[in-house]
């Protein structure tokens, strides 16, 4: 799976978590997806979008790019009212899922089960971690992507790459000590292209971003700035 992921996903990577903002549904949610698709193709980078579960099918049918669920439950199909299964994500056209976001946390055993279920279904897993030790534990479970996000910085506009660069460096070091292949992202407070550039220079391969795009007056401009600065960071590496 990791070898295939490396082939499919070109670094740098930008993951846009739609969360539940007003812009995450309907026409606005689709427009953001189309902007992301156009910029991804123009600049040759990977942009993954994670809309609400109710929008996965609608968006996956109109763009050619990875569409992730924001969450998946550690369950097999059956009598589980209100839960989201891996099979449901796949049937809707999704290609993976965020797992253990700080706003929808799971215990470690459930993270392991979800990663396993996603892998068995041929879908990708992006596991979030709030500190270097959790990031290391997450990486040991064999996900495709690990994203480090200190929860106290989420939505603040203060990027982790500036406020807590040591968290990113330490996370990269600990993850690489046990998993040389997993893709590493960082998030929390990522607002501009310069934040993306700084994150990549700290050893990551991209970012997980939400409000900076979902609340922007001009989402396309923000996405394009991030794409440009991400490529610049790689060129200067």
C-alpha atoms as one frame of an Amber mdcrd trajectory, in Angstrom:
protein
   0.000   0.000   0.000   2.754   2.463   0.901   4.595   1.832  -2.351   1.394
   2.449  -4.273   0.687   5.586  -2.247   4.129   6.952  -3.029   3.401   6.460
  -6.718  -0.020   8.079  -6.570   0.684  11.003  -4.267   3.280  13.532  -5.320
   4.889  15.488  -2.534   4.447  18.083  -1.253   0.964  17.274   0.031  -1.763
  19.618   1.219  -4.742  18.097   3.012  -7.788  20.356   3.314 -10.045  19.353
   6.188 -13.450  20.865   5.486 -14.643  20.224   9.076 -18.245  21.464   9.461
 -17.872  25.067   8.311 -20.746  26.600   6.323 -18.513  26.421   3.246 -18.072
  22.653   3.620 -21.398  21.725   2.058 -23.342  22.447  -1.106 -22.051  24.605
  -3.910 -19.321  26.225  -1.835 -17.870  22.879  -0.832 -17.810  21.743  -4.444
 -16.202  24.995  -5.605 -13.358  24.608  -3.100 -12.799  21.056  -4.311 -12.640
  22.214  -7.926 -10.189  25.001  -7.053  -8.016  22.461  -5.253  -8.164  20.053
  -8.191  -7.149  22.757 -10.677  -4.220  23.935  -8.554  -3.091  20.366  -7.897
  -2.911  19.698 -11.627  -1.307  23.036 -12.472   1.492  22.754  -9.922   1.936
  18.984  -9.917   1.367  18.510  -6.200  -1.098  16.385  -4.275  -4.080  18.016
  -2.639  -6.389  15.810  -0.607  -9.786  17.075   0.506 -11.792  15.797   3.472
 -15.408  16.967   3.252 -18.236  15.944   5.583 -19.369  12.353   5.055 -22.574
  13.531   3.394 -20.546  15.330   0.712 -18.051  12.578  -0.157 -20.104  11.041
  -2.954 -21.143  14.369  -4.426 -17.608  15.744  -4.505 -15.882  12.512  -5.565
 -18.158  12.401  -8.606 -17.008  15.784  -9.944 -13.244  15.893  -9.210 -10.289
  13.653  -9.940  -8.345  13.832  -6.689  -8.191  11.971  -3.380 -11.304  12.513
  -1.261 -11.009  11.427   2.374 -13.576  11.037   5.113 -12.987  13.146   8.228
 -13.561  10.110  10.456 -14.342   6.410  10.336 -15.529   4.173  13.143 -13.703
   0.981  14.206 -16.570  -1.326  13.309 -17.539  -3.964  10.803 -20.801  -3.544
   8.852 -23.798  -4.432  10.998 -26.171  -3.020  13.588 -24.430   0.267  14.339
 -26.856   3.164  13.987 -25.215   6.479  13.137 -21.694   5.123  12.661 -19.467
   5.486   9.587 -17.966   2.294   8.197 -14.989   1.875   5.915 -17.280   0.187
   3.396 -19.563   3.235   3.355 -16.634   5.548   2.644 -15.426   3.362  -0.191
 -18.903   3.002  -1.679 -19.284   6.799  -1.662 -16.123   7.174  -3.744 -13.758
   8.048  -0.913 -10.132   6.988  -1.100  -9.198   7.182   2.583  -9.908   8.756
   5.926  -8.531  11.019   8.606  -8.224   9.042  11.835  -7.993  10.335  15.416
  -8.301  14.046  14.733  -8.100  15.974  18.011 -11.760  16.920  17.519 -12.750
  13.258  17.081 -10.265  11.169  19.038 -10.003   7.390  19.285  -8.166   5.121
  21.710  -5.007   3.472  20.383  -6.570   0.034  19.910  -9.356   1.566  17.820
  -6.850   3.535  15.734  -5.099   0.260  14.978  -8.384  -1.390  13.995  -9.384
   1.503  11.718  -5.974   1.569  10.004  -6.267  -2.183   9.429  -9.820  -1.936
   8.076  -8.842   0.882   5.713  -5.851  -1.072   4.440  -7.946  -4.189   3.858
 -10.412  -2.099   1.831  -7.627  -0.576  -0.264  -8.111   2.865   1.284  -5.552
   5.216   2.814  -5.177   6.225   6.441  -4.093   9.618   7.768  -3.606   9.346
  11.524  -3.435  12.543  13.571  -1.230  12.864  16.655  -1.058  15.681  19.180
   2.553  15.231  20.331   5.789  13.434  19.337   5.171  10.356  21.502   1.677
   9.829  20.111   3.079  10.416  16.618   5.620   7.658  17.187   2.942   5.293
  18.473   0.722   6.139  15.504   3.550   5.507  13.038   4.118   2.061  14.561
   0.601   1.055  13.481   1.562   1.294   9.808  -0.653   4.119   8.516   0.030
   5.767   5.190   0.269   9.279   6.645   0.848  10.723  10.131  -0.105  14.350
  10.813   1.227  16.096  13.921  -1.198  18.704  15.290  -0.889  20.264  18.768
  -4.598  20.800  19.554  -4.072  24.047  21.442  -2.971  25.718  18.189  -5.789
  24.459  15.964  -7.824  27.366  14.591  -5.643  30.008  16.248  -3.819  31.203
  13.147  -0.552  30.597  15.032   1.294  27.926  13.043   2.953  25.073  14.875
   5.990  25.578  12.639   6.519  28.968  14.300   5.100  28.498  17.802   6.452
  25.017  18.475   9.011  24.037  15.824  10.622  21.652  18.297   7.398  19.605
  18.332   7.622  19.119  14.575  11.342  18.291  14.582  10.984  15.883  17.510
   7.982  14.218  15.903   9.814  13.711  12.610  12.786  12.219  14.465  10.659
   9.828  16.516   8.517   8.754  13.579  11.543   8.067  11.403  13.144   6.006
  14.186  10.528   3.305  13.623   8.944   4.017  10.233  11.084   5.254   7.364
   8.321   5.199   4.768   5.278   6.887   6.293   4.422  10.344   4.949   4.666
  13.033   7.645   2.484  16.135   7.714   1.963  18.844  10.288  -1.003  21.051
  11.061  -2.544  23.450  13.596  -2.586  27.157  12.839  -1.354  26.775   9.258
  -2.636  29.950   7.586  -0.332  31.009   4.749   2.030  29.716   2.137   4.951
  30.771   4.327   3.605  28.525   7.099   3.572  25.619   4.661   7.106  26.403
   3.546   8.317  26.506   7.154   6.638  23.190   7.949   8.341  21.437   5.046
  11.705  22.901   5.994  11.282  21.272   9.430  11.255  17.855   7.771   7.624
  17.224   6.872   6.216  16.539   3.434   3.232  18.817   3.679   0.431  20.113
   5.854  -3.082  19.495   7.132  -5.070  22.734   6.958  -8.674  23.773   7.603
  -9.935  27.215   8.634  -7.402  29.207   6.601  -9.076  27.886   3.464 -12.609
  27.126   4.603 -13.098  30.599   6.111 -11.220  32.515   3.408 -12.967  35.087
   1.206 -10.918  33.776  -1.715 -10.056  30.096  -1.048  -8.400  29.610  -4.432
  -5.810  32.314  -3.742  -4.951  30.761  -0.376  -4.612  27.267  -1.844  -2.450
  28.524  -4.696  -0.158  30.448  -2.334   0.310  27.309  -0.259   1.067  25.220
  -3.345   3.652  27.697  -4.615   5.426  28.016  -1.259   5.391  24.241  -0.747
   7.208  23.745  -4.047   9.635  26.523  -3.190  10.476  24.795   0.084  11.345
  21.600  -1.801  13.468  23.524  -4.298  15.433  25.134  -1.462  15.890  21.895
   0.462
